[in-house]
């Protein structure tokens, strides 16, 4: 949905990060830097930049467990492999163009995604933010918001404060859930008197694989 430029321009997006003990146990302590990179981007760049940067990071999340390319290579992981979604629970591939120089590490993916999508900030700027008091503050504030939102349990998305629940069988229902989120967003824009984005006309057939001028890629 948000890869469509008209949809991204029509909504205000905000992401908060739980960073609970169970999340750290599942994803490792690299999660702290990953969340800070994305929060620093959200804090310092326009939505049209930080959202695709964040989506790009998610697309190659299989690389985010590694701090060195040697670690990634020892497990046969590459940026291209991560982008393919082969190791994803629901095997959804990303839509980013992966460069030959991409390094399958936390900093490598942040650099790759920043180079692709950020124009008002840089990877170096984000890294400085991540390691600063501001990065700590943004993460702490975000964690408190996320904990309060759903009694400390993960929550995928709210559309104008309406929770969009997914089935426990994520792999089987992710597409219909995504279409429900898309439809609900379009309906809410129209209900509030906004101009309904053209992308809403094809909500039930919308695909994340897009390459024309109306998409972010």
VOVOKOL-388579 format. One line per field, with one value per residue (C-alpha): x, y, z. Coordinates in nm, 4 decimals. Example, Ala and Ser with C-alpha at 12.3 -4.5 7.8 and 13.67 -1.06 7.14 Angstrom:
! residues 2
xx <- (1.2300 / 1.3670) .
yy <- (-0.4500 / -0.1060) .
zz <- (0.7800 / 0.7140) .
//
This chain:
! residues 217
xx <- (0.0000 / 0.2574 / 0.4813 / 0.2196 / 0.3218 / -0.0341 / -0.1176 / 0.1961 / 0.1173 / -0.2418 / -0.1675 / 0.0430 / 0.2529 / 0.4137 / 0.6007 / 0.6872 / 0.9086 / 0.8363 / 1.1916 / 1.0714 / 1.2825 / 1.1064 / 1.1770 / 1.5445 / 1.5523 / 1.4029 / 1.5969 / 1.9135 / 2.0613 / 2.1164 / 1.7478 / 1.8421 / 2.0510 / 1.8015 / 1.5188 / 1.7335 / 1.8315 / 1.4657 / 1.3612 / 1.6413 / 1.5295 / 1.1692 / 1.2781 / 1.5116 / 1.3705 / 1.0337 / 0.7871 / 0.8466 / 1.2066 / 1.1955 / 0.9123 / 1.0825 / 1.4094 / 1.2346 / 1.0583 / 1.3940 / 1.5431 / 1.2539 / 1.2939 / 1.6482 / 1.5902 / 1.7637 / 2.0890 / 2.0157 / 2.1399 / 2.4987 / 2.7637 / 3.0282 / 3.0157 / 3.2163 / 2.9267 / 2.6797 / 2.9018 / 2.9504 / 2.5741 / 2.5427 / 2.3438 / 2.3663 / 2.1694 / 2.0155 / 1.9187 / 1.7617 / 1.5713 / 1.4329 / 1.2410 / 1.3446 / 1.4082 / 1.0996 / 0.8184 / 0.5727 / 0.8353 / 0.7541 / 1.0268 / 1.1242 / 1.0976 / 1.4305 / 1.7152 / 2.0154 / 2.3569 / 2.6604 / 2.8362 / 2.5624 / 2.6989 / 2.4765 / 2.5151 / 2.3157 / 2.5300 / 2.5564 / 2.1781 / 2.1305 / 2.3903 / 2.2301 / 1.8802 / 1.9966 / 2.1806 / 1.8708 / 1.6035 / 1.7387 / 1.8268 / 1.7909 / 2.0134 / 2.2929 / 2.3986 / 2.6688 / 2.4127 / 2.1874 / 2.4760 / 2.5683 / 2.2066 / 2.1940 / 2.4968 / 2.3890 / 2.1709 / 1.9022 / 1.8968 / 1.8566 / 1.5797 / 1.3877 / 1.4055 / 1.2962 / 1.0003 / 0.8961 / 0.9164 / 0.6850 / 0.4282 / 0.4410 / 0.4079 / 0.1011 / -0.0677 / -0.1407 / -0.0576 / 0.3019 / 0.2203 / 0.3189 / 0.0616 / 0.0894 / -0.1100 / -0.3850 / -0.5726 / -0.6899 / -0.6874 / -0.8741 / -0.6704 / -0.6295 / -0.5923 / -0.4184 / -0.4887 / -0.2493 / -0.1965 / 0.0003 / 0.1316 / -0.2189 / -0.3870 / -0.1247 / -0.2547 / -0.6184 / -0.5099 / -0.3050 / -0.6011 / -0.8231 / -0.5745 / -0.5572 / -0.9362 / -0.9876 / -0.7337 / -0.9006 / -1.2441 / -1.1189 / -0.9613 / -1.2883 / -1.4997 / -1.2895 / -1.3417 / -1.0026 / -0.9310 / -0.9262 / -0.5947 / -0.6177 / -0.4457 / -0.7603 / -0.9418 / -0.7391 / -0.7168 / -0.8175 / -0.5673 / -0.2856 / 0.0544 / 0.3729 / 0.5626 / 0.5463 / 0.7928 / 0.6035 / 0.6283 / 0.3434 / 0.5329 / 0.8362 / 1.0525) .
yy <- (0.0000 / 0.2581 / 0.1881 / 0.3848 / 0.7506 / 0.8806 / 0.6602 / 0.7583 / 1.1261 / 1.0847 / 0.9423 / 1.0213 / 0.7193 / 0.6586 / 0.3518 / 0.2710 / -0.0118 / -0.2388 / -0.3598 / -0.5975 / -0.8695 / -1.1299 / -0.9260 / -0.9022 / -1.2749 / -1.3517 / -1.1036 / -1.0379 / -0.7153 / -0.5873 / -0.5011 / -0.1978 / -0.0437 / -0.1433 / 0.0322 / 0.3380 / 0.3662 / 0.3621 / 0.6008 / 0.8429 / 0.8359 / 0.8935 / 1.1855 / 1.3599 / 1.3041 / 1.3550 / 1.0674 / 1.0244 / 0.9333 / 0.7571 / 0.5198 / 0.3596 / 0.3540 / 0.1618 / -0.0704 / -0.1381 / -0.2313 / -0.4720 / -0.6229 / -0.7334 / -0.8138 / -1.1512 / -0.9526 / -0.7539 / -1.0285 / -0.9825 / -0.7313 / -0.8470 / -0.9805 / -1.2815 / -1.3797 / -1.3481 / -1.5403 / -1.8226 / -1.8764 / -1.8275 / -1.5061 / -1.2119 / -0.8927 / -1.0419 / -1.3559 / -1.1547 / -0.9384 / -1.2507 / -1.3377 / -1.7008 / -1.7003 / -1.4923 / -1.6633 / -1.5772 / -1.5798 / -1.2268 / -1.0754 / -0.7099 / -0.4596 / -0.2827 / -0.2770 / -0.4313 / -0.2941 / -0.5139 / -0.3423 / -0.4148 / -0.5678 / -0.8114 / -0.6487 / -0.4014 / -0.1088 / -0.2386 / -0.2551 / 0.0859 / 0.2273 / 0.0544 / 0.1778 / 0.5284 / 0.5558 / 0.4394 / 0.6483 / 0.9358 / 1.2730 / 1.4989 / 1.2844 / 1.0297 / 0.6989 / 0.8823 / 1.1255 / 0.8393 / 0.6503 / 0.9591 / 0.9832 / 0.6109 / 0.6450 / 0.9738 / 1.0721 / 1.1575 / 0.7988 / 0.6703 / 0.9240 / 0.8385 / 0.4666 / 0.5128 / 0.7326 / 0.4930 / 0.1919 / 0.3585 / 0.4352 / 0.0800 / -0.0739 / 0.1376 / 0.0638 / -0.3053 / -0.4012 / -0.4701 / -0.7176 / -0.6629 / -0.4778 / -0.4651 / -0.1618 / 0.0829 / 0.2810 / 0.6033 / 0.4269 / 0.1209 / -0.1961 / -0.4186 / -0.7706 / -1.0500 / -1.4223 / -1.6417 / -1.8230 / -1.5331 / -1.7119 / -1.8074 / -1.4727 / -1.2034 / -1.1073 / -1.0731 / -0.8867 / -0.6430 / -0.5834 / -0.5173 / -0.2596 / -0.0975 / -0.0868 / 0.0465 / 0.3226 / 0.4285 / 0.4245 / 0.6348 / 0.8949 / 0.9280 / 0.9388 / 1.2236 / 1.4248 / 1.3706 / 1.3079 / 0.9316 / 0.8281 / 0.6726 / 0.3613 / 0.2914 / 0.2033 / -0.1171 / -0.2057 / -0.5692 / -0.6315 / -0.4143 / -0.5791 / -0.4797 / -0.5522 / -0.2146 / -0.0269 / 0.2573 / 0.6290 / 0.6184 / 0.3878 / 0.4535 / 0.2247) .
zz <- (0.0000 / 0.1065 / -0.1901 / -0.3846 / -0.3786 / -0.3644 / -0.0649 / 0.1239 / 0.0618 / 0.1843 / 0.5288 / 0.8329 / 0.9290 / 1.2660 / 1.3869 / 1.7474 / 1.8654 / 2.1607 / 2.2315 / 2.5017 / 2.6565 / 2.4430 / 2.1273 / 2.2162 / 2.2913 / 1.9510 / 1.7374 / 1.9387 / 2.0657 / 1.7118 / 1.7344 / 1.9441 / 1.6659 / 1.3962 / 1.5802 / 1.6454 / 1.2785 / 1.1812 / 1.4568 / 1.3717 / 1.0074 / 1.1149 / 1.3327 / 1.0877 / 0.7363 / 0.5597 / 0.5495 / 0.1759 / 0.2640 / 0.5990 / 0.5123 / 0.2091 / 0.4069 / 0.6851 / 0.4425 / 0.2783 / 0.6173 / 0.6788 / 0.3323 / 0.4160 / 0.7810 / 0.7445 / 0.7308 / 1.0440 / 1.2752 / 1.1569 / 1.2550 / 1.0059 / 0.6526 / 0.7721 / 1.0004 / 0.7138 / 0.4729 / 0.7229 / 0.7150 / 0.3398 / 0.3674 / 0.1271 / 0.0705 / -0.2428 / -0.0566 / 0.2232 / -0.0260 / -0.1928 / 0.1238 / 0.1116 / 0.4884 / 0.5696 / 0.7614 / 0.4840 / 0.2029 / 0.0872 / -0.1262 / -0.1113 / -0.3964 / -0.3547 / -0.6023 / -0.4256 / -0.5214 / -0.5810 / -0.2905 / -0.0348 / 0.2866 / 0.4760 / 0.8191 / 1.0281 / 0.9219 / 0.5659 / 0.5213 / 0.6834 / 0.4437 / 0.1444 / 0.2276 / 0.3137 / -0.0187 / -0.2044 / -0.0347 / 0.1754 / 0.0265 / 0.3310 / 0.5513 / 0.5127 / 0.6603 / 0.8545 / 0.9967 / 1.1034 / 1.2640 / 1.4634 / 1.5803 / 1.6675 / 1.8944 / 2.0526 / 2.3457 / 2.0908 / 1.9647 / 2.3201 / 2.3885 / 2.0709 / 2.1482 / 2.5088 / 2.4144 / 2.1377 / 2.3702 / 2.6226 / 2.3523 / 2.2180 / 2.5630 / 2.6395 / 2.3065 / 2.3548 / 2.7142 / 2.6191 / 2.3401 / 1.9743 / 1.7661 / 1.3882 / 1.2864 / 1.3693 / 1.1047 / 1.2690 / 1.6088 / 1.4791 / 1.5300 / 1.2257 / 1.3643 / 1.1763 / 1.2120 / 1.4062 / 1.0744 / 0.9304 / 0.6210 / 0.5067 / 0.5740 / 0.5198 / 0.1740 / 0.2778 / 0.5915 / 0.3829 / 0.1527 / 0.4553 / 0.5856 / 0.2420 / 0.2010 / 0.5548 / 0.4965 / 0.1726 / 0.3370 / 0.6282 / 0.3984 / 0.2088 / 0.5275 / 0.6660 / 0.3490 / 0.1934 / -0.1723 / -0.2218 / -0.3812 / -0.7258 / -0.5912 / -0.3887 / -0.7112 / -0.7395 / -0.3707 / -0.4124 / -0.6918 / -0.5606 / -0.5718 / -0.3948 / -0.7152 / -0.8898 / -1.1022 / -1.2653 / -1.1919 / -0.9404 / -0.7078 / -0.4935 / -0.7056) .
//
